[in-house]
Amino acid sequence: MDIMFDATARFLPGLALAVGLVALALVAGPGPGYKFGIIPLGTVFQMLKYGAYFGMAAGGLGLLAIVARFISGQGALAIALAGLLLGAAAVGFVMNFRSQAQSVPPIHDISTDTENPPVFVAAIPLREAAGASNPPEYVGGEPEPGNPERTIAEAQHAAYPDLQSVFLDVDPGVVSAAVLATIDEMGWELIEANTLEGRFEATDTTFWYGFKDDIVIRIDPQRDGAVRLDVRSKSRVGVSDVGANAARIRAFLDALNARVGG
């Protein structure tokens, strides 16, 4: 019996590490896999789910290996601990992602002006060529997915009440130049800069997953000499953006205000 227990104690650390490595691959692999067109979006979420399952298994095996090590003196403690930590990291990553997704409404089109949002023009053929599943039109009047009691626009206002039109007491030409400089600062790909219409379009590609989200910025000179500026950011795929578009707009407005002294 002791021989069998000792053999199990020696085997468990390696098993915990192996399962932990599988969990890590399932959690980390979908990003580059989707980015380079190897893994479809639906498979990404399946892999994350199974990554969490493998992570829990690795954590349990690692814990058993540690206990067995202290009882029998057999087995590599460092390897058991590595398996436990890998499993915990995989589970933690997935749980954090899930928590973020649940903390925001499942929407993917955010605009500082939901009544008359900036419209995409130059981005439309790019979205069509990329096979974007989300249409370029603003559908803020439609029900929020999973919650027919409020519209998408109402869900945005409830979740991101700070995202409103910005009014700047700056010459329109200065604002246009600041918009272009800020787009460059953000690392976005400029699609079109139509200064006559006051419309600027760009695409932001996320680092790990390679998600492409399109942005349109509108500047509108007012009668009192101020400039009204609105920003809209929309994902090409997916139901929920996990708050990415709102965060992108905030970052842009912060950088723009710092540039023009707003």
C-alpha positions as a printed NumPy array, in Angstrom:
array([[  0.   ,   0.   ,   0.   ],
       [  2.824,   2.391,   0.911],
       [  4.598,   1.546,  -2.329],
       [  1.485,   2.4  ,  -4.342],
       [  0.967,   5.635,  -2.399],
       [  4.599,   6.636,  -2.904],
       [  4.335,   5.917,  -6.618],
       [  1.188,   8.035,  -6.824],
       [  2.887,  10.841,  -4.894],
       [  5.756,  10.804,  -7.375],
       [  3.368,  10.789, -10.353],
       [  0.972,  13.534,  -9.239],
       [  3.288,  16.574,  -9.613],
       [  4.038,  15.788, -13.244],
       [  0.355,  15.22 , -13.966],
       [ -0.59 ,  18.506, -12.286],
       [  2.016,  20.351, -14.338],
       [  0.91 ,  18.717, -17.591],
       [ -2.745,  19.558, -16.985],
       [ -1.734,  23.075, -15.965],
       [  0.154,  23.534, -19.223],
       [ -2.9  ,  22.364, -21.166],
       [ -5.021,  24.871, -19.24 ],
       [ -2.547,  27.628, -20.047],
       [ -2.569,  26.704, -23.741],
       [ -6.388,  26.695, -23.832],
       [ -6.538,  30.132, -22.215],
       [ -3.641,  31.833, -24.   ],
       [ -3.866,  30.122, -27.387],
       [ -7.236,  31.491, -28.614],
       [ -5.885,  35.042, -28.85 ],
       [ -3.166,  34.479, -31.452],
       [ -5.218,  31.685, -33.015],
       [ -8.12 ,  34.038, -33.745],
       [ -5.828,  36.925, -34.672],
       [ -4.18 ,  34.903, -37.447],
       [ -7.419,  33.341, -38.686],
       [ -6.769,  29.835, -37.35 ],
       [ -9.493,  29.67 , -34.687],
       [-13.077,  30.923, -35.273],
       [-14.675,  33.234, -32.707],
       [-17.087,  30.607, -31.383],
       [-14.222,  28.212, -30.713],
       [-12.388,  30.935, -28.766],
       [-15.039,  30.968, -26.049],
       [-15.215,  27.174, -25.967],
       [-11.468,  27.002, -25.435],
       [-11.652,  29.536, -22.621],
       [-14.36 ,  27.492, -20.935],
       [-12.372,  24.274, -21.138],
       [ -9.258,  26.165, -20.097],
       [-11.023,  27.008, -16.851],
       [-12.04 ,  23.351, -16.378],
       [ -8.477,  22.156, -16.952],
       [ -7.247,  24.902, -14.672],
       [ -9.459,  23.673, -11.85 ],
       [ -8.243,  20.131, -12.466],
       [ -4.612,  21.257, -12.415],
       [ -5.184,  23.162,  -9.199],
       [ -6.792,  20.153,  -7.551],
       [ -4.065,  17.789,  -8.708],
       [ -1.379,  20.215,  -7.598],
       [ -2.935,  20.5  ,  -4.171],
       [ -3.183,  16.698,  -3.877],
       [  0.437,  16.39 ,  -4.965],
       [  1.55 ,  18.847,  -2.282],
       [ -0.396,  17.012,   0.416],
       [  0.985,  13.672,  -0.767],
       [  4.495,  15.099,  -0.715],
       [  4.224,  16.103,   2.925],
       [  2.737,  12.717,   3.875],
       [  5.094,  10.459,   1.95 ],
       [  8.101,  12.656,   1.266],
       [  7.83 ,  11.607,  -2.394],
       [  7.262,  13.796,  -5.426],
       [  8.685,  17.119,  -6.594],
       [  7.185,  19.907,  -4.534],
       [  8.239,  22.645,  -6.97 ],
       [  6.576,  20.875,  -9.91 ],
       [  3.389,  20.329,  -7.912],
       [  3.356,  23.994,  -6.962],
       [  3.916,  25.   , -10.595],
       [  0.903,  22.921, -11.679],
       [ -1.203,  24.496,  -8.935],
       [ -0.174,  28.017,  -9.924],
       [ -0.742,  27.408, -13.63 ],
       [ -4.212,  26.099, -12.898],
       [ -5.005,  29.039, -10.65 ],
       [ -3.771,  31.485, -13.296],
       [ -5.948,  29.904, -15.99 ],
       [ -9.045,  29.93 , -13.799],
       [ -8.315,  33.46 , -12.622],
       [ -7.985,  34.744, -16.173],
       [-11.286,  33.239, -17.29 ],
       [-13.131,  34.352, -14.153],
       [-11.804,  37.885, -14.522],
       [-12.903,  37.963, -18.164],
       [-16.339,  36.675, -17.172],
       [-16.615,  39.224, -14.368],
       [-15.757,  42.052, -16.748],
       [-18.319,  40.835, -19.271],
       [-21.037,  40.633, -16.613],
       [-20.258,  44.107, -15.267],
       [-21.243,  45.85 , -18.528],
       [-24.242,  45.511, -20.861],
       [-23.85 ,  43.101, -23.813],
       [-23.562,  45.826, -26.439],
       [-20.846,  46.684, -28.947],
       [-21.741,  50.068, -30.493],
       [-20.982,  53.086, -28.304],
       [-21.583,  56.717, -29.242],
       [-21.353,  60.021, -27.401],
       [-24.459,  61.017, -29.355],
       [-27.076,  58.278, -29.375],
       [-29.818,  60.433, -30.918],
       [-27.829,  61.461, -33.986],
       [-24.718,  59.269, -33.919],
       [-21.805,  59.813, -36.304],
       [-22.161,  57.552, -39.33 ],
       [-19.59 ,  55.31 , -40.933],
       [-18.818,  55.888, -44.595],
       [-15.265,  54.873, -45.442],
       [-15.324,  51.979, -42.981],
       [-18.33 ,  50.293, -44.58 ],
       [-16.5  ,  48.552, -47.472],
       [-13.746,  47.488, -45.092],
       [-16.283,  45.918, -42.74 ],
       [-17.99 ,  44.172, -45.659],
       [-14.697,  42.857, -47.001],
       [-13.772,  41.533, -43.566],
       [-17.126,  39.77 , -43.214],
       [-18.15 ,  41.813, -40.183],
       [-21.182,  40.259, -38.516],
       [-22.266,  43.565, -36.96 ],
       [-23.845,  46.011, -39.436],
       [-22.405,  49.541, -39.668],
       [-25.777,  51.157, -38.922],
       [-26.536,  52.353, -35.388],
       [-29.278,  50.281, -33.783],
       [-29.56 ,  52.057, -30.439],
       [-33.344,  51.895, -30.57 ],
       [-33.377,  48.097, -30.586],
       [-33.779,  46.111, -27.346],
       [-30.67 ,  45.318, -25.369],
       [-29.715,  41.653, -25.925],
       [-31.177,  39.607, -23.111],
       [-33.127,  42.556, -21.68 ],
       [-36.161,  43.687, -23.706],
       [-37.066,  46.202, -20.994],
       [-34.619,  48.802, -22.311],
       [-32.987,  49.795, -25.563],
       [-29.312,  49.524, -26.456],
       [-28.97 ,  53.314, -26.14 ],
       [-30.58 ,  53.245, -22.69 ],
       [-28.23 ,  50.456, -21.655],
       [-25.267,  52.559, -22.752],
       [-26.432,  55.617, -20.813],
       [-26.933,  53.497, -17.702],
       [-23.496,  51.879, -17.939],
       [-21.473,  54.818, -19.283],
       [-23.221,  58.056, -18.257],
       [-19.979,  60.03 , -18.675],
       [-19.849,  59.479, -22.422],
       [-21.413,  62.629, -23.805],
       [-20.77 ,  65.091, -26.608],
       [-17.775,  67.35 , -25.999],
       [-17.876,  71.11 , -26.639],
       [-14.57 ,  72.862, -27.279],
       [-13.933,  76.591, -27.522],
       [-11.275,  75.997, -30.15 ],
       [-11.047,  76.788, -33.859],
       [-12.381,  73.885, -35.992],
       [ -9.103,  73.657, -37.873],
       [ -7.211,  73.27 , -34.628],
       [ -9.655,  70.573, -33.511],
       [ -9.235,  68.716, -36.812],
       [ -5.465,  68.755, -36.459],
       [ -5.766,  67.605, -32.851],
       [ -8.076,  64.755, -33.867],
       [ -5.584,  63.52 , -36.461],
       [ -2.683,  63.803, -34.034],
       [ -4.643,  61.948, -31.35 ],
       [ -5.605,  59.159, -33.755],
       [ -1.91 ,  58.733, -34.493],
       [ -1.085,  58.831, -30.772],
       [ -3.65 ,  56.108, -30.076],
       [ -2.027,  53.867, -32.684],
       [ -5.184,  53.606, -34.774],
       [ -5.153,  53.108, -38.536],
       [ -6.586,  56.197, -40.217],
       [ -9.153,  55.278, -42.876],
       [-10.312,  58.703, -43.971],
       [ -9.977,  62.317, -42.88 ],
       [-12.744,  64.349, -44.473],
       [-12.162,  67.831, -43.072],
       [-14.92 ,  69.359, -45.235],
       [-17.523,  67.103, -43.605],
       [-15.761,  67.09 , -40.257],
       [-15.642,  63.282, -40.347],
       [-12.643,  61.17 , -39.389],
       [-12.661,  57.36 , -39.502],
       [-10.128,  54.915, -38.132],
       [ -9.699,  51.288, -37.091],
       [ -8.213,  50.012, -33.867],
       [ -6.823,  46.461, -33.749],
       [ -6.504,  44.88 , -30.31 ],
       [ -3.094,  43.455, -29.49 ],
       [ -3.788,  39.896, -28.341],
       [ -6.953,  38.838, -30.155],
       [ -6.615,  41.132, -33.148],
       [-10.225,  42.298, -32.899],
       [-10.861,  45.198, -35.282],
       [-13.147,  47.951, -34.057],
       [-14.027,  50.966, -36.189],
       [-14.172,  54.544, -34.931],
       [-15.804,  57.601, -36.459],
       [-15.251,  61.101, -35.077],
       [-17.429,  64.052, -36.029],
       [-16.662,  67.713, -35.442],
       [-19.523,  70.165, -35.842],
       [-18.922,  73.947, -35.554],
       [-21.643,  75.653, -33.508],
       [-23.18 ,  79.103, -33.971],
       [-21.601,  80.371, -30.751],
       [-18.121,  79.587, -32.07 ],
       [-17.644,  76.368, -30.12 ],
       [-17.035,  72.997, -31.728],
       [-19.154,  69.991, -30.851],
       [-17.231,  66.738, -31.052],
       [-18.746,  63.263, -31.025],
       [-17.087,  59.866, -31.13 ],
       [-18.531,  56.474, -31.992],
       [-16.737,  53.146, -31.689],
       [-18.187,  49.859, -32.943],
       [-16.947,  46.271, -32.952],
       [-17.021,  44.317, -36.18 ],
       [-17.872,  41.016, -34.49 ],
       [-19.358,  39.815, -31.217],
       [-22.41 ,  40.743, -29.17 ],
       [-20.596,  42.21 , -26.175],
       [-17.416,  44.268, -26.357],
       [-16.721,  43.772, -22.613],
       [-16.503,  47.548, -22.27 ],
       [-13.725,  47.988, -24.835],
       [-15.454,  50.59 , -27.012],
       [-16.378,  52.811, -24.076],
       [-12.834,  52.588, -22.723],
       [-11.47 ,  53.477, -26.171],
       [-13.667,  56.575, -26.425],
       [-12.671,  57.698, -22.925],
       [ -8.985,  57.287, -23.728],
       [ -9.36 ,  59.224, -26.961],
       [-11.247,  62.101, -25.341],
       [ -8.751,  62.304, -22.483],
       [ -5.851,  62.48 , -24.948],
       [ -7.65 ,  65.006, -27.151],
       [ -8.566,  67.269, -24.217],
       [ -4.968,  67.174, -23.036],
       [ -3.828,  68.174, -26.526],
       [ -6.215,  71.107, -27.025],
       [ -6.325,  72.139, -23.378],
       [-10.006,  71.33 , -22.992]])
